Amino acid sequence: MSFNHFDDNGQAIMVNVAAKAPTLRRAVVSAKVFLSQDVISDILDKEVAKGDVLGVARLAGISAAKKTPDLIPLAHPLSLHYVSIGFAFDEMGGVLQILSTVEAFERTGVEMEAMVAASTAALTVYDMCKGADKSIRIGEIELLLKEGGKSGVYRKETQHERSFFVLNDKDS
């Protein structure tokens, strides 16, 4: 496999995408936060001392997606058209799944924006809940779907997943 983020001298470069045709790009990323059942209950009941965990995490993720080229050196600045942060809970398993979706009509993909959004939302949950649970873990940040561009559609092959309680935007 070759990487195109290096010039002939091995120096890191931003790939030139000027000649590429803009297409609708979409990426969906999942991040999991592993929490105690008590903390999950506190989040759902909005009883966390620092406030509305999901509301703040949603805003942090959306904001982070827009800041991706400031954080990832070779990421292109993109005009994002849609960023969404959703949540699903597996209360018995102690898992909060964060789903970020990013869309743009651009010359390059939006996977990094979706990754930064999901990661930042997860870190925000950690920050807001760390006082109640020192054992919180963040893990399994992964691309679930990528659409648009010449490489076509990528959809992660999933094995049987646990059933999650989905919390929609209107629920939080």
N, C-alpha and C positions, 0 to 999 in steps of 0.2 A: 504494500500500500504506500502510495506517495502522498505527501502533504504539500499543499500549495501555499503555505504561509511562510515560505522561506525563499529568498532569492538565490541566485547562482553561487553566492558567497556564503550561504548558510545564515544570512541575517533574517530575522523575523520581519515580515512585511504584512501590511493589510492587503488582502486580495483585491484586485481591480475588478469590480463587478459592473463597470460602466456600460459594457457592451451587452449585458444580459437584459432580456426583456422582463419588465415587471410582471409578476403573476400574483394571484392571491396566495398568501402563505399562511399556514396555520400550524401551531404546535400545542400539544397538551403534555404537561409534565406532572408527575406525582411525587410528593415528598411525604414521608411518614414521620410522625412524632409519637414516640412511645411514652405514655403517661400512666400514672396510677388511676384506678377507677374513681377514687375520690376527687382527683383533679379534673378528670373528665366531667364528673357530675357538677363540680364547681363552675366549669366553663359553660356547660349547658344551662345551668341555673343562673348564670351571670353573677356569681358570688366570689370571683377572684378579686383580691384586694386592689390590684392595679386597674381594674375596669373590664370593659367588654373585649375579651381576648380575641374573639373571632372578627369583630368589627375593626379592631386596630390591626390585626394580622392581614386582613383583606386590603386595607389601605396601604400598609407597608409593602405588600406584594405588588400591588398596582404601581405604586410609586417606584419601586425597585426596577420593574420591567422597563420603565422609561429612562432609567439611569444606567442601563446595561453597558453602553459604550464608555461610560466614565469608570466602570469597574473592571471590565474585561478589555485589555489593551487592543486586541485586534478585531473586536466586534465593530460592525458598521453602525453608524447612527441611522436609525430607521424611524419612519413616520408610522407609529403604531395606530391601528384603527380600533382595536378591541383588546382589552385585558380583563380577564375574569379570574377570581379566586373563589373556589368552592371548597366545601369541607364535607367529609364523611367520617362517621365514628363507628368504631367497633368497641363498644363499651366493655364487653366481656374480655376482649383481648387487649384492651388498653392501648388502642391505636387511634390516632387522629390522622386521617389521610387528607392532604391538601392537594387540590387539583388546580393548576394554573392553565389557562387557555389564552393564547395570544394570536392575534390575526393582524396582517398588514398586506397591502398591495405593494410589493417591493421586489427588488432584484436579488435578494438573498433571504435565507430562512430566518425564522424567529425562534428557533430552538433555545438559543442562549437567553433571550428575553424571558421565555417561559421558565427556564431553569433558575434564573436569578429571582424571578417572582416567587416561585415555589420555595426556594431556599430561604429567602428573606422572610416570607410568611412563617415558615417553620422556626426560624431564629427568633421571630417576634413572639411566637407562642412560648418558646423556651424562656425568653426574657421576662415575660409577664407572669409565668408560672413557677419560675425557679425558686422563689421564696417558699412555696408550698411543697415542692418535691425536688430534692437534689438529684434524683436518679433519672431525670428526663433524658431521653436519647433522641437524636435525629438520625434518620437513615433512609436508605432506599430512595434516593432521588433519581428518578429515571424518566426518560422520554417514552411516552406511551403512543403518541401519534405525531406524524409530520406529514403535511400535505403542501403541494405546490413546488414549482421548480422542475428542472429536468430530471431529477432523480425520482420523481413521482411520490407515491404514498408509502410511508413506513408506518406500520402498526405493530406494536410489541405483541408478540405471541404470549398469551398469558395462560398459566395453568389455573386450575380451580382456585379462585380467590375467596377469601372469607366474605360473608355478607356484611355490609356496612350500613349503618343508619346514616342516611344522607341528609345533611342540613343545607337547605337551599338558601340563597341570598335573602329571600323574604322571611326565612325563619330566624335569622340572626339579628 
